[in-house]
Amino acid sequence: MSGTMRQAAASLDLVAEVATLWDVAVRVRERVAALATLDPVSQAVLLAVVGRLEAQLWLLRAELAD
């Protein structure tokens, strides 16, 4: 496989990873909303988790922009 083809394959893998991470972040955000009145402690934990997921998304998107 040539260097260009490897780069293209790596870019596609990165796009797929971003899409998967986005889906997970959206589902966690939905759970955060559902926990608002049920369990504030669990909600706080999930907010921390979604914060880390979104930080990873930011990094991956920055990498894609290069």
MARDOKE-793722 format. One record per residue: residue in one letter; x, y, z of N, C-alpha, C in turn. Coordinates in steps of 0.05 Angstrom, whole numbers, padded with zeros to 5 digits, always signed. Layout:
// residues N
aXYZXYZXYZ...
//
This chain:
// residues 66
m+00017-00023+00000+00000+00000+00000+00018+00025+00000s+00012+00044-00017+00028+00068-00019+00023+00086+00005g+00041+00105+00008+00038+00124+00030+00012+00140+00029t+00004+00148+00005-00020+00163+00002-00045+00146+00009m-00044+00121+00001-00067+00103+00007-00068+00098+00037r-00045+00095+00050-00044+00092+00079-00056+00116+00093q-00048+00140+00083-00058+00165+00095-00088+00167+00092a-00098+00159+00069-00127+00160+00064-00142+00141+00082a-00131+00117+00085-00143+00097+00103-00143+00106+00132a-00120+00118+00140-00119+00129+00168-00139+00151+00172s-00143+00168+00152-00162+00190+00154-00190+00179+00157l-00196+00158+00141-00223+00146+00143-00227+00133+00170d-00207+00120+00181-00209+00109+00208-00214+00130+00228l-00200+00153+00225-00204+00175+00244-00232+00187+00242v-00242+00189+00218-00270+00199+00215-00289+00180+00228a-00285+00154+00224-00303+00134+00237-00301+00136+00267e-00277+00140+00277-00273+00143+00306-00287+00168+00317v-00286+00190+00303-00300+00214+00311-00330+00210+00311a-00340+00196+00291-00369+00191+00289-00378+00174+00313t-00363+00153+00319-00370+00136+00341-00369+00151+00368l-00348+00166+00372-00345+00182+00396-00368+00202+00399w-00376+00214+00376-00398+00233+00376-00424+00219+00385d-00429+00195+00374-00453+00180+00382-00453+00174+00412v-00430+00166+00422-00429+00160+00451-00434+00185+00467a-00422+00207+00460-00426+00232+00474-00455+00241+00474v-00469+00237+00452-00497+00244+00450-00513+00227+00469r-00508+00200+00469-00523+00182+00486-00518+00189+00516v-00493+00196+00523-00487+00203+00551-00502+00228+00558r-00502+00248+00540-00517+00273+00545-00546+00267+00550e-00558+00249+00535-00586+00241+00539-00590+00229+00567r-00571+00213+00576-00573+00201+00603-00570+00222+00624v-00553+00242+00619-00549+00264+00638-00576+00278+00643a-00590+00284+00621-00616+00297+00623-00636+00280+00638a-00635+00254+00633-00654+00236+00646-00649+00234+00676l-00624+00237+00684-00616+00234+00712-00620+00260+00729a-00627+00282+00715-00628+00308+00729-00644+00307+00755t-00667+00294+00754-00684+00293+00778-00682+00267+00793l-00671+00246+00780-00670+00220+00793-00646+00217+00811d-00622+00224+00801-00598+00218+00816-00576+00239+00809p-00575+00261+00824-00556+00282+00818-00527+00274+00820v-00520+00254+00836-00493+00246+00839-00484+00231+00813s-00501+00213+00803-00495+00199+00778-00495+00219+00755q-00512+00239+00756-00512+00259+00736-00485+00274+00735a-00474+00280+00758-00448+00294+00760-00426+00277+00748v-00427+00251+00754-00407+00232+00743-00409+00232+00713l-00433+00230+00702-00436+00229+00673-00428+00256+00660l-00433+00278+00674-00424+00304+00663-00393+00304+00661a-00379+00293+00680-00350+00291+00678-00342+00273+00655v-00356+00251+00652-00350+00233+00630-00354+00247+00603v-00377+00260+00600-00382+00273+00574-00362+00296+00569g-00353+00308+00590-00332+00329+00587-00307+00318+00575r-00299+00294+00585-00275+00281+00574-00280+00272+00545l-00304+00261+00539-00310+00253+00512-00308+00277+00493e-00319+00299+00501-00319+00322+00484-00291+00333+00480a-00274+00331+00501-00246+00339+00497-00232+00321+00477q-00238+00295+00478-00226+00277+00458-00237+00284+00430l-00262+00290+00428-00273+00298+00402-00259+00322+00391w-00254+00342+00408-00241+00366+00400-00213+00359+00389l-00198+00342+00403-00172+00335+00394-00173+00320+00367l-00191+00301+00364-00193+00286+00339-00201+00304+00316r-00219+00323+00321-00227+00341+00300-00204+00359+00292a-00188+00368+00311-00164+00384+00305-00145+00368+00288e-00142+00342+00294-00124+00325+00279-00135+00322+00250l-00161+00320+00247-00172+00317+00220-00168+00343+00204a-00168+00365+00217-00165+00391+00204-00137+00394+00191d-00118+00380+00202-00090+00382+00192-00087+00370+00165
//
